[in-house]
Amino acid sequence: MDDKVRIRCPNCTRLFRDRAQRIRDGYQVNCEHCARLITFTRDTEDPFMRRTMKLARETRLALEAKVTAERAASAAAARSQREY
Ligand SMILES: [Zn+2]
């Protein structure tokens, strides 16, 4: 699963990607193209930033659900091994 989301730099308007786990309210990153410091805030007026934060949150939740499911599956496997 792709854990990266696209970020649109408000300064140079070019796109780059960063990991969804990092992007949340207050997160700061330098643009890969112009090195401008970008600060993510929940109440931004920038629709691209809003979309990036929404996507990042959804991706994080999906990744967490996947990890939880895998843990449950391996715990169930360990239980069934002990029973035999
Ligand atoms: Zn930039």
PDB file of the backbone (N, CA, C, O) and the ligand in Angstrom, with CONECT records:
HET     ZN  A 101       1
ATOM      1  N   MET A   1       0.842  -1.199   0.000  1.00  0.00           N
ATOM      2  CA  MET A   1       0.000   0.000   0.000  1.00  0.00           C
ATOM      3  C   MET A   1       0.881   1.255   0.000  1.00  0.00           C
ATOM      4  O   MET A   1       1.893   1.315   0.699  1.00  0.00           O
ATOM      5  N   ASP A   2       0.492   2.222  -0.769  1.00  0.00           N
ATOM      6  CA  ASP A   2       1.237   3.475  -0.879  1.00  0.00           C
ATOM      7  C   ASP A   2       0.951   4.335   0.346  1.00  0.00           C
ATOM      8  O   ASP A   2      -0.191   4.719   0.596  1.00  0.00           O
ATOM      9  N   ASP A   3       2.006   4.634   1.109  1.00  0.00           N
ATOM     10  CA  ASP A   3       1.797   5.423   2.328  1.00  0.00           C
ATOM     11  C   ASP A   3       2.203   6.881   2.117  1.00  0.00           C
ATOM     12  O   ASP A   3       2.394   7.626   3.079  1.00  0.00           O
ATOM     13  N   LYS A   4       2.333   7.278   0.861  1.00  0.00           N
ATOM     14  CA  LYS A   4       2.721   8.658   0.591  1.00  0.00           C
ATOM     15  C   LYS A   4       1.573   9.442  -0.033  1.00  0.00           C
ATOM     16  O   LYS A   4       0.768   8.906  -0.795  1.00  0.00           O
ATOM     17  N   VAL A   5       1.524  10.709   0.309  1.00  0.00           N
ATOM     18  CA  VAL A   5       0.504  11.584  -0.267  1.00  0.00           C
ATOM     19  C   VAL A   5       1.187  12.770  -0.935  1.00  0.00           C
ATOM     20  O   VAL A   5       2.310  13.144  -0.598  1.00  0.00           O
ATOM     21  N   ARG A   6       0.475  13.339  -1.881  1.00  0.00           N
ATOM     22  CA  ARG A   6       1.042  14.466  -2.615  1.00  0.00           C
ATOM     23  C   ARG A   6       0.831  15.770  -1.865  1.00  0.00           C
ATOM     24  O   ARG A   6      -0.222  16.016  -1.277  1.00  0.00           O
ATOM     25  N   ILE A   7       1.861  16.591  -1.905  1.00  0.00           N
ATOM     26  CA  ILE A   7       1.800  17.922  -1.295  1.00  0.00           C
ATOM     27  C   ILE A   7       2.002  18.934  -2.409  1.00  0.00           C
ATOM     28  O   ILE A   7       2.897  18.774  -3.239  1.00  0.00           O
ATOM     29  N   ARG A   8       1.184  19.970  -2.436  1.00  0.00           N
ATOM     30  CA  ARG A   8       1.375  21.038  -3.409  1.00  0.00           C
ATOM     31  C   ARG A   8       1.946  22.233  -2.679  1.00  0.00           C
ATOM     32  O   ARG A   8       1.335  22.754  -1.745  1.00  0.00           O
ATOM     33  N   CYS A   9       3.113  22.664  -3.105  1.00  0.00           N
ATOM     34  CA  CYS A   9       3.772  23.790  -2.452  1.00  0.00           C
ATOM     35  C   CYS A   9       2.984  25.072  -2.722  1.00  0.00           C
ATOM     36  O   CYS A   9       2.721  25.400  -3.879  1.00  0.00           O
ATOM     37  N   PRO A  10       2.605  25.800  -1.666  1.00  0.00           N
ATOM     38  CA  PRO A  10       1.857  27.053  -1.863  1.00  0.00           C
ATOM     39  C   PRO A  10       2.724  28.161  -2.460  1.00  0.00           C
ATOM     40  O   PRO A  10       2.201  29.157  -2.959  1.00  0.00           O
ATOM     41  N   ASN A  11       4.031  27.993  -2.411  1.00  0.00           N
ATOM     42  CA  ASN A  11       4.946  29.007  -2.931  1.00  0.00           C
ATOM     43  C   ASN A  11       5.211  28.812  -4.426  1.00  0.00           C
ATOM     44  O   ASN A  11       4.981  29.726  -5.218  1.00  0.00           O
ATOM     45  N   CYS A  12       5.693  27.628  -4.816  1.00  0.00           N
ATOM     46  CA  CYS A  12       6.055  27.406  -6.227  1.00  0.00           C
ATOM     47  C   CYS A  12       5.003  26.582  -6.963  1.00  0.00           C
ATOM     48  O   CYS A  12       5.112  26.386  -8.174  1.00  0.00           O
ATOM     49  N   THR A  13       3.982  26.096  -6.249  1.00  0.00           N
ATOM     50  CA  THR A  13       2.841  25.320  -6.770  1.00  0.00           C
ATOM     51  C   THR A  13       3.248  23.967  -7.374  1.00  0.00           C
ATOM     52  O   THR A  13       2.428  23.310  -8.016  1.00  0.00           O
ATOM     53  N   ARG A  14       4.485  23.552  -7.178  1.00  0.00           N
ATOM     54  CA  ARG A  14       4.870  22.235  -7.676  1.00  0.00           C
ATOM     55  C   ARG A  14       4.523  21.164  -6.649  1.00  0.00           C
ATOM     56  O   ARG A  14       4.304  21.451  -5.473  1.00  0.00           O
ATOM     57  N   LEU A  15       4.481  19.919  -7.127  1.00  0.00           N
ATOM     58  CA  LEU A  15       4.057  18.812  -6.271  1.00  0.00           C
ATOM     59  C   LEU A  15       5.249  17.981  -5.820  1.00  0.00           C
ATOM     60  O   LEU A  15       6.216  17.803  -6.561  1.00  0.00           O
ATOM     61  N   PHE A  16       5.167  17.481  -4.609  1.00  0.00           N
ATOM     62  CA  PHE A  16       6.100  16.459  -4.158  1.00  0.00           C
ATOM     63  C   PHE A  16       5.355  15.558  -3.189  1.00  0.00           C
ATOM     64  O   PHE A  16       4.193  15.806  -2.870  1.00  0.00           O
ATOM     65  N   ARG A  17       6.024  14.510  -2.720  1.00  0.00           N
ATOM     66  CA  ARG A  17       5.344  13.522  -1.892  1.00  0.00           C
ATOM     67  C   ARG A  17       6.024  13.363  -0.538  1.00  0.00           C
ATOM     68  O   ARG A  17       7.237  13.523  -0.403  1.00  0.00           O
ATOM     69  N   ASP A  18       5.210  13.045   0.451  1.00  0.00           N
ATOM     70  CA  ASP A  18       5.740  12.788   1.783  1.00  0.00           C
ATOM     71  C   ASP A  18       4.876  11.714   2.434  1.00  0.00           C
ATOM     72  O   ASP A  18       3.758  11.442   1.996  1.00  0.00           O
ATOM     73  N   ARG A  19       5.422  11.108   3.495  1.00  0.00           N
ATOM     74  CA  ARG A  19       4.710  10.006   4.135  1.00  0.00           C
ATOM     75  C   ARG A  19       3.488  10.496   4.903  1.00  0.00           C
ATOM     76  O   ARG A  19       3.537  11.501   5.612  1.00  0.00           O
ATOM     77  N   ALA A  20       2.404   9.767   4.744  1.00  0.00           N
ATOM     78  CA  ALA A  20       1.141  10.160   5.372  1.00  0.00           C
ATOM     79  C   ALA A  20       1.238  10.191   6.892  1.00  0.00           C
ATOM     80  O   ALA A  20       0.557  10.982   7.545  1.00  0.00           O
ATOM     81  N   GLN A  21       2.090   9.323   7.462  1.00  0.00           N
ATOM     82  CA  GLN A  21       2.205   9.265   8.930  1.00  0.00           C
ATOM     83  C   GLN A  21       2.706  10.574   9.521  1.00  0.00           C
ATOM     84  O   GLN A  21       2.417  10.895  10.674  1.00  0.00           O
ATOM     85  N   ARG A  22       3.456  11.325   8.728  1.00  0.00           N
ATOM     86  CA  ARG A  22       4.040  12.553   9.260  1.00  0.00           C
ATOM     87  C   ARG A  22       3.084  13.735   9.175  1.00  0.00           C
ATOM     88  O   ARG A  22       3.140  14.643  10.005  1.00  0.00           O
ATOM     89  N   ILE A  23       2.217  13.727   8.183  1.00  0.00           N
ATOM     90  CA  ILE A  23       1.447  14.926   7.874  1.00  0.00           C
ATOM     91  C   ILE A  23       0.235  15.044   8.785  1.00  0.00           C
ATOM     92  O   ILE A  23      -0.726  14.280   8.687  1.00  0.00           O
ATOM     93  N   ARG A  24       0.314  16.020   9.666  1.00  0.00           N
ATOM     94  CA  ARG A  24      -0.793  16.288  10.574  1.00  0.00           C
ATOM     95  C   ARG A  24      -0.710  17.747  10.986  1.00  0.00           C
ATOM     96  O   ARG A  24       0.198  18.466  10.569  1.00  0.00           O
ATOM     97  N   ASP A  25      -1.651  18.181  11.797  1.00  0.00           N
ATOM     98  CA  ASP A  25      -1.694  19.572  12.226  1.00  0.00           C
ATOM     99  C   ASP A  25      -0.363  19.975  12.869  1.00  0.00           C
ATOM    100  O   ASP A  25       0.094  19.326  13.810  1.00  0.00           O
ATOM    101  N   GLY A  26       0.255  21.038  12.365  1.00  0.00           N
ATOM    102  CA  GLY A  26       1.507  21.529  12.937  1.00  0.00           C
ATOM    103  C   GLY A  26       2.754  20.968  12.282  1.00  0.00           C
ATOM    104  O   GLY A  26       3.863  21.400  12.597  1.00  0.00           O
ATOM    105  N   TYR A  27       2.593  20.004  11.368  1.00  0.00           N
ATOM    106  CA  TYR A  27       3.747  19.412  10.698  1.00  0.00           C
ATOM    107  C   TYR A  27       4.390  20.419   9.737  1.00  0.00           C
ATOM    108  O   TYR A  27       3.703  21.145   9.018  1.00  0.00           O
ATOM    109  N   GLN A  28       5.734  20.440   9.746  1.00  0.00           N
ATOM    110  CA  GLN A  28       6.456  21.342   8.859  1.00  0.00           C
ATOM    111  C   GLN A  28       7.382  20.551   7.952  1.00  0.00           C
ATOM    112  O   GLN A  28       8.017  19.591   8.389  1.00  0.00           O
ATOM    113  N   VAL A  29       7.459  20.952   6.698  1.00  0.00           N
ATOM    114  CA  VAL A  29       8.344  20.298   5.738  1.00  0.00           C
ATOM    115  C   VAL A  29       8.842  21.345   4.746  1.00  0.00           C
ATOM    116  O   VAL A  29       8.134  22.298   4.419  1.00  0.00           O
ATOM    117  N   ASN A  30      10.063  21.153   4.276  1.00  0.00           N
ATOM    118  CA  ASN A  30      10.600  22.049   3.249  1.00  0.00           C
ATOM    119  C   ASN A  30      10.224  21.521   1.872  1.00  0.00           C
ATOM    120  O   ASN A  30      10.349  20.327   1.599  1.00  0.00           O
ATOM    121  N   CYS A  31       9.763  22.421   1.004  1.00  0.00           N
ATOM    122  CA  CYS A  31       9.441  22.050  -0.364  1.00  0.00           C
ATOM    123  C   CYS A  31      10.688  21.476  -1.038  1.00  0.00           C
ATOM    124  O   CYS A  31      11.785  22.018  -0.899  1.00  0.00           O
ATOM    125  N   GLU A  32      10.505  20.370  -1.773  1.00  0.00           N
ATOM    126  CA  GLU A  32      11.639  19.730  -2.444  1.00  0.00           C
ATOM    127  C   GLU A  32      12.161  20.582  -3.588  1.00  0.00           C
ATOM    128  O   GLU A  32      13.298  20.401  -4.025  1.00  0.00           O
ATOM    129  N   HIS A  33      11.358  21.495  -4.070  1.00  0.00           N
ATOM    130  CA  HIS A  33      11.728  22.263  -5.260  1.00  0.00           C
ATOM    131  C   HIS A  33      12.288  23.638  -4.916  1.00  0.00           C
ATOM    132  O   HIS A  33      13.327  24.033  -5.445  1.00  0.00           O
ATOM    133  N   CYS A  34      11.610  24.369  -4.035  1.00  0.00           N
ATOM    134  CA  CYS A  34      12.051  25.736  -3.733  1.00  0.00           C
ATOM    135  C   CYS A  34      12.528  25.897  -2.298  1.00  0.00           C
ATOM    136  O   CYS A  34      12.950  26.983  -1.903  1.00  0.00           O
ATOM    137  N   ALA A  35      12.464  24.811  -1.504  1.00  0.00           N
ATOM    138  CA  ALA A  35      12.950  24.805  -0.116  1.00  0.00           C
ATOM    139  C   ALA A  35      12.157  25.700   0.827  1.00  0.00           C
ATOM    140  O   ALA A  35      12.585  25.920   1.960  1.00  0.00           O
ATOM    141  N   ARG A  36      11.015  26.221   0.392  1.00  0.00           N
ATOM    142  CA  ARG A  36      10.153  27.006   1.270  1.00  0.00           C
ATOM    143  C   ARG A  36       9.599  26.097   2.376  1.00  0.00           C
ATOM    144  O   ARG A  36       9.189  24.967   2.111  1.00  0.00           O
ATOM    145  N   LEU A  37       9.591  26.598   3.613  1.00  0.00           N
ATOM    146  CA  LEU A  37       9.039  25.827   4.719  1.00  0.00           C
ATOM    147  C   LEU A  37       7.512  25.870   4.665  1.00  0.00           C
ATOM    148  O   LEU A  37       6.906  26.941   4.670  1.00  0.00           O
ATOM    149  N   ILE A  38       6.918  24.708   4.615  1.00  0.00           N
ATOM    150  CA  ILE A  38       5.459  24.605   4.563  1.00  0.00           C
ATOM    151  C   ILE A  38       4.978  24.107   5.922  1.00  0.00           C
ATOM    152  O   ILE A  38       5.477  23.105   6.432  1.00  0.00           O
ATOM    153  N   THR A  39       4.014  24.804   6.503  1.00  0.00           N
ATOM    154  CA  THR A  39       3.436  24.387   7.778  1.00  0.00           C
ATOM    155  C   THR A  39       2.003  23.939   7.548  1.00  0.00           C
ATOM    156  O   THR A  39       1.190  24.680   6.997  1.00  0.00           O
ATOM    157  N   PHE A  40       1.702  22.722   7.975  1.00  0.00           N
ATOM    158  CA  PHE A  40       0.339  22.216   7.817  1.00  0.00           C
ATOM    159  C   PHE A  40      -0.503  22.619   9.015  1.00  0.00           C
ATOM    160  O   PHE A  40      -0.136  22.365  10.162  1.00  0.00           O
ATOM    161  N   THR A  41      -1.617  23.240   8.741  1.00  0.00           N
ATOM    162  CA  THR A  41      -2.555  23.573   9.807  1.00  0.00           C
ATOM    163  C   THR A  41      -3.948  23.151   9.373  1.00  0.00           C
ATOM    164  O   THR A  41      -4.319  23.235   8.202  1.00  0.00           O
ATOM    165  N   ARG A  42      -4.698  22.699  10.354  1.00  0.00           N
ATOM    166  CA  ARG A  42      -6.040  22.194  10.088  1.00  0.00           C
ATOM    167  C   ARG A  42      -6.946  23.269   9.485  1.00  0.00           C
ATOM    168  O   ARG A  42      -7.806  22.976   8.654  1.00  0.00           O
ATOM    169  N   ASP A  43      -6.741  24.509   9.914  1.00  0.00           N
ATOM    170  CA  ASP A  43      -7.658  25.565   9.465  1.00  0.00           C
ATOM    171  C   ASP A  43      -7.072  26.378   8.306  1.00  0.00           C
ATOM    172  O   ASP A  43      -7.336  27.574   8.182  1.00  0.00           O
ATOM    173  N   THR A  44      -6.280  25.721   7.465  1.00  0.00           N
ATOM    174  CA  THR A  44      -5.712  26.404   6.308  1.00  0.00           C
ATOM    175  C   THR A  44      -6.795  26.777   5.300  1.00  0.00           C
ATOM    176  O   THR A  44      -7.829  26.118   5.193  1.00  0.00           O
ATOM    177  N   GLU A  45      -6.527  27.849   4.567  1.00  0.00           N
ATOM    178  CA  GLU A  45      -7.447  28.265   3.497  1.00  0.00           C
ATOM    179  C   GLU A  45      -7.095  27.566   2.182  1.00  0.00           C
ATOM    180  O   GLU A  45      -7.875  27.587   1.230  1.00  0.00           O
ATOM    181  N   ASP A  46      -5.908  26.947   2.142  1.00  0.00           N
ATOM    182  CA  ASP A  46      -5.413  26.326   0.914  1.00  0.00           C
ATOM    183  C   ASP A  46      -6.147  24.995   0.664  1.00  0.00           C
ATOM    184  O   ASP A  46      -5.985  24.047   1.433  1.00  0.00           O
ATOM    185  N   PRO A  47      -6.945  24.925  -0.400  1.00  0.00           N
ATOM    186  CA  PRO A  47      -7.712  23.701  -0.639  1.00  0.00           C
ATOM    187  C   PRO A  47      -6.814  22.490  -0.925  1.00  0.00           C
ATOM    188  O   PRO A  47      -7.191  21.358  -0.624  1.00  0.00           O
ATOM    189  N   PHE A  48      -5.645  22.719  -1.494  1.00  0.00           N
ATOM    190  CA  PHE A  48      -4.725  21.605  -1.780  1.00  0.00           C
ATOM    191  C   PHE A  48      -4.186  21.037  -0.470  1.00  0.00           C
ATOM    192  O   PHE A  48      -4.077  19.822  -0.299  1.00  0.00           O
ATOM    193  N   MET A  49      -3.848  21.950   0.459  1.00  0.00           N
ATOM    194  CA  MET A  49      -3.342  21.503   1.753  1.00  0.00           C
ATOM    195  C   MET A  49      -4.432  20.768   2.531  1.00  0.00           C
ATOM    196  O   MET A  49      -4.169  19.761   3.188  1.00  0.00           O
ATOM    197  N   ARG A  50      -5.642  21.277   2.449  1.00  0.00           N
ATOM    198  CA  ARG A  50      -6.765  20.598   3.127  1.00  0.00           C
ATOM    199  C   ARG A  50      -6.919  19.184   2.598  1.00  0.00           C
ATOM    200  O   ARG A  50      -7.116  18.235   3.357  1.00  0.00           O
ATOM    201  N   ARG A  51      -6.825  19.061   1.266  1.00  0.00           N
ATOM    202  CA  ARG A  51      -6.992  17.739   0.658  1.00  0.00           C
ATOM    203  C   ARG A  51      -5.842  16.821   1.069  1.00  0.00           C
ATOM    204  O   ARG A  51      -6.053  15.642   1.353  1.00  0.00           O
ATOM    205  N   THR A  52      -4.626  17.367   1.100  1.00  0.00           N
ATOM    206  CA  THR A  52      -3.461  16.566   1.508  1.00  0.00           C
ATOM    207  C   THR A  52      -3.633  16.055   2.934  1.00  0.00           C
ATOM    208  O   THR A  52      -3.355  14.889   3.216  1.00  0.00           O
ATOM    209  N   MET A  53      -4.094  16.929   3.840  1.00  0.00           N
ATOM    210  CA  MET A  53      -4.263  16.523   5.231  1.00  0.00           C
ATOM    211  C   MET A  53      -5.369  15.480   5.373  1.00  0.00           C
ATOM    212  O   MET A  53      -5.261  14.559   6.183  1.00  0.00           O
ATOM    213  N   LYS A  54      -6.421  15.627   4.590  1.00  0.00           N
ATOM    214  CA  LYS A  54      -7.528  14.670   4.635  1.00  0.00           C
ATOM    215  C   LYS A  54      -7.044  13.300   4.137  1.00  0.00           C
ATOM    216  O   LYS A  54      -7.306  12.270   4.757  1.00  0.00           O
ATOM    217  N   LEU A  55      -6.332  13.316   3.001  1.00  0.00           N
ATOM    218  CA  LEU A  55      -5.797  12.077   2.438  1.00  0.00           C
ATOM    219  C   LEU A  55      -4.815  11.411   3.402  1.00  0.00           C
ATOM    220  O   LEU A  55      -4.823  10.193   3.574  1.00  0.00           O
ATOM    221  N   ALA A  56      -3.968  12.233   4.026  1.00  0.00           N
ATOM    222  CA  ALA A  56      -2.977  11.694   4.958  1.00  0.00           C
ATOM    223  C   ALA A  56      -3.679  11.006   6.127  1.00  0.00           C
ATOM    224  O   ALA A  56      -3.267   9.931   6.563  1.00  0.00           O
ATOM    225  N   ARG A  57      -4.743  11.635   6.629  1.00  0.00           N
ATOM    226  CA  ARG A  57      -5.475  11.052   7.753  1.00  0.00           C
ATOM    227  C   ARG A  57      -6.123   9.726   7.346  1.00  0.00           C
ATOM    228  O   ARG A  57      -6.072   8.744   8.086  1.00  0.00           O
ATOM    229  N   GLU A  58      -6.731   9.716   6.156  1.00  0.00           N
ATOM    230  CA  GLU A  58      -7.373   8.491   5.675  1.00  0.00           C
ATOM    231  C   GLU A  58      -6.349   7.379   5.463  1.00  0.00           C
ATOM    232  O   GLU A  58      -6.600   6.217   5.783  1.00  0.00           O
ATOM    233  N   THR A  59      -5.183   7.756   4.914  1.00  0.00           N
ATOM    234  CA  THR A  59      -4.137   6.766   4.680  1.00  0.00           C
ATOM    235  C   THR A  59      -3.623   6.204   6.005  1.00  0.00           C
ATOM    236  O   THR A  59      -3.410   4.998   6.132  1.00  0.00           O
ATOM    237  N   ARG A  60      -3.423   7.089   6.996  1.00  0.00           N
ATOM    238  CA  ARG A  60      -2.970   6.630   8.315  1.00  0.00           C
ATOM    239  C   ARG A  60      -3.961   5.653   8.922  1.00  0.00           C
ATOM    240  O   ARG A  60      -3.569   4.615   9.456  1.00  0.00           O
ATOM    241  N   LEU A  61      -5.245   5.983   8.842  1.00  0.00           N
ATOM    242  CA  LEU A  61      -6.278   5.104   9.416  1.00  0.00           C
ATOM    243  C   LEU A  61      -6.277   3.763   8.714  1.00  0.00           C
ATOM    244  O   LEU A  61      -6.409   2.723   9.360  1.00  0.00           O
ATOM    245  N   ALA A  62      -6.126   3.774   7.371  1.00  0.00           N
ATOM    246  CA  ALA A  62      -6.105   2.525   6.610  1.00  0.00           C
ATOM    247  C   ALA A  62      -4.887   1.689   6.990  1.00  0.00           C
ATOM    248  O   ALA A  62      -4.989   0.470   7.132  1.00  0.00           O
ATOM    249  N   LEU A  63      -3.738   2.339   7.155  1.00  0.00           N
ATOM    250  CA  LEU A  63      -2.520   1.624   7.537  1.00  0.00           C
ATOM    251  C   LEU A  63      -2.650   1.035   8.934  1.00  0.00           C
ATOM    252  O   LEU A  63      -2.229  -0.094   9.182  1.00  0.00           O
ATOM    253  N   GLU A  64      -3.241   1.811   9.850  1.00  0.00           N
ATOM    254  CA  GLU A  64      -3.419   1.314  11.216  1.00  0.00           C
ATOM    255  C   GLU A  64      -4.370   0.121  11.234  1.00  0.00           C
ATOM    256  O   GLU A  64      -4.152  -0.843  11.969  1.00  0.00           O
ATOM    257  N   ALA A  65      -5.419   0.189  10.427  1.00  0.00           N
ATOM    258  CA  ALA A  65      -6.379  -0.912  10.357  1.00  0.00           C
ATOM    259  C   ALA A  65      -5.692  -2.168   9.824  1.00  0.00           C
ATOM    260  O   ALA A  65      -5.968  -3.276  10.285  1.00  0.00           O
ATOM    261  N   LYS A  66      -4.805  -1.992   8.861  1.00  0.00           N
ATOM    262  CA  LYS A  66      -4.083  -3.113   8.269  1.00  0.00           C
ATOM    263  C   LYS A  66      -3.170  -3.761   9.320  1.00  0.00           C
ATOM    264  O   LYS A  66      -3.124  -4.985   9.438  1.00  0.00           O
ATOM    265  N   VAL A  67      -2.452  -2.941  10.073  1.00  0.00           N
ATOM    266  CA  VAL A  67      -1.552  -3.452  11.107  1.00  0.00           C
ATOM    267  C   VAL A  67      -2.342  -4.201  12.172  1.00  0.00           C
ATOM    268  O   VAL A  67      -1.938  -5.275  12.617  1.00  0.00           O
ATOM    269  N   THR A  68      -3.476  -3.624  12.577  1.00  0.00           N
ATOM    270  CA  THR A  68      -4.315  -4.267  13.589  1.00  0.00           C
ATOM    271  C   THR A  68      -4.819  -5.619  13.099  1.00  0.00           C
ATOM    272  O   THR A  68      -4.837  -6.595  13.849  1.00  0.00           O
ATOM    273  N   ALA A  69      -5.231  -5.667  11.824  1.00  0.00           N
ATOM    274  CA  ALA A  69      -5.735  -6.912  11.242  1.00  0.00           C
ATOM    275  C   ALA A  69      -4.629  -7.958  11.182  1.00  0.00           C
ATOM    276  O   ALA A  69      -4.867  -9.135  11.453  1.00  0.00           O
ATOM    277  N   GLU A  70      -3.417  -7.529  10.826  1.00  0.00           N
ATOM    278  CA  GLU A  70      -2.293  -8.464  10.753  1.00  0.00           C
ATOM    279  C   GLU A  70      -1.931  -8.996  12.132  1.00  0.00           C
ATOM    280  O   GLU A  70      -1.618 -10.177  12.288  1.00  0.00           O
ATOM    281  N   ARG A  71      -1.975  -8.115  13.136  1.00  0.00           N
ATOM    282  CA  ARG A  71      -1.682  -8.554  14.510  1.00  0.00           C
ATOM    283  C   ARG A  71      -2.715  -9.576  14.971  1.00  0.00           C
ATOM    284  O   ARG A  71      -2.376 -10.588  15.583  1.00  0.00           O
ATOM    285  N   ALA A  72      -3.971  -9.296  14.669  1.00  0.00           N
ATOM    286  CA  ALA A  72      -5.040 -10.200  15.073  1.00  0.00           C
ATOM    287  C   ALA A  72      -4.869 -11.548  14.380  1.00  0.00           C
ATOM    288  O   ALA A  72      -5.073 -12.597  14.991  1.00  0.00           O
ATOM    289  N   ALA A  73      -4.493 -11.513  13.096  1.00  0.00           N
ATOM    290  CA  ALA A  73      -4.315 -12.746  12.338  1.00  0.00           C
ATOM    291  C   ALA A  73      -3.154 -13.562  12.903  1.00  0.00           C
ATOM    292  O   ALA A  73      -3.260 -14.781  13.036  1.00  0.00           O
ATOM    293  N   SER A  74      -2.041 -12.890  13.238  1.00  0.00           N
ATOM    294  CA  SER A  74      -0.904 -13.659  13.743  1.00  0.00           C
ATOM    295  C   SER A  74      -1.167 -14.163  15.156  1.00  0.00           C
ATOM    296  O   SER A  74      -0.675 -15.226  15.536  1.00  0.00           O
ATOM    297  N   ALA A  75      -1.939 -13.409  15.940  1.00  0.00           N
ATOM    298  CA  ALA A  75      -2.306 -13.876  17.272  1.00  0.00           C
ATOM    299  C   ALA A  75      -3.208 -15.101  17.172  1.00  0.00           C
ATOM    300  O   ALA A  75      -3.070 -16.043  17.953  1.00  0.00           O
ATOM    301  N   ALA A  76      -4.126 -15.088  16.215  1.00  0.00           N
ATOM    302  CA  ALA A  76      -5.013 -16.225  16.009  1.00  0.00           C
ATOM    303  C   ALA A  76      -4.214 -17.434  15.551  1.00  0.00           C
ATOM    304  O   ALA A  76      -4.484 -18.557  15.977  1.00  0.00           O
ATOM    305  N   ALA A  77      -3.230 -17.212  14.685  1.00  0.00           N
ATOM    306  CA  ALA A  77      -2.378 -18.300  14.194  1.00  0.00           C
ATOM    307  C   ALA A  77      -1.585 -18.897  15.357  1.00  0.00           C
ATOM    308  O   ALA A  77      -1.451 -20.116  15.462  1.00  0.00           O
ATOM    309  N   ALA A  78      -1.061 -18.031  16.228  1.00  0.00           N
ATOM    310  CA  ALA A  78      -0.285 -18.508  17.369  1.00  0.00           C
ATOM    311  C   ALA A  78      -1.168 -19.330  18.311  1.00  0.00           C
ATOM    312  O   ALA A  78      -0.745 -20.356  18.843  1.00  0.00           O
ATOM    313  N   ARG A  79      -2.409 -18.857  18.504  1.00  0.00           N
ATOM    314  CA  ARG A  79      -3.353 -19.606  19.349  1.00  0.00           C
ATOM    315  C   ARG A  79      -3.641 -20.977  18.780  1.00  0.00           C
ATOM    316  O   ARG A  79      -3.643 -21.973  19.504  1.00  0.00           O
ATOM    317  N   SER A  80      -3.889 -21.029  17.456  1.00  0.00           N
ATOM    318  CA  SER A  80      -4.259 -22.314  16.866  1.00  0.00           C
ATOM    319  C   SER A  80      -3.070 -23.269  16.867  1.00  0.00           C
ATOM    320  O   SER A  80      -3.254 -24.485  16.921  1.00  0.00           O
ATOM    321  N   GLN A  81      -1.855 -22.731  16.808  1.00  0.00           N
ATOM    322  CA  GLN A  81      -0.678 -23.605  16.873  1.00  0.00           C
ATOM    323  C   GLN A  81      -0.556 -24.243  18.244  1.00  0.00           C
ATOM    324  O   GLN A  81      -0.184 -25.409  18.375  1.00  0.00           O
ATOM    325  N   ARG A  82      -0.880 -23.445  19.278  1.00  0.00           N
ATOM    326  CA  ARG A  82      -0.785 -24.005  20.630  1.00  0.00           C
ATOM    327  C   ARG A  82      -1.833 -25.084  20.854  1.00  0.00           C
ATOM    328  O   ARG A  82      -1.607 -26.034  21.604  1.00  0.00           O
ATOM    329  N   GLU A  83      -2.960 -24.936  20.212  1.00  0.00           N
ATOM    330  CA  GLU A  83      -4.049 -25.895  20.439  1.00  0.00           C
ATOM    331  C   GLU A  83      -3.754 -27.261  19.837  1.00  0.00           C
ATOM    332  O   GLU A  83      -4.245 -28.280  20.321  1.00  0.00           O
ATOM    333  N   TYR A  84      -2.946 -27.277  18.775  1.00  0.00           N
ATOM    334  CA  TYR A  84      -2.665 -28.577  18.138  1.00  0.00           C
ATOM    335  C   TYR A  84      -1.537 -29.344  18.816  1.00  0.00           C
ATOM    336  O   TYR A  84      -1.196 -30.447  18.387  1.00  0.00           O
TER     337      TYR A  84
HETATM  338 ZN    ZN A 101       8.006  25.059  -3.522  1.00  0.00          ZN2+
END
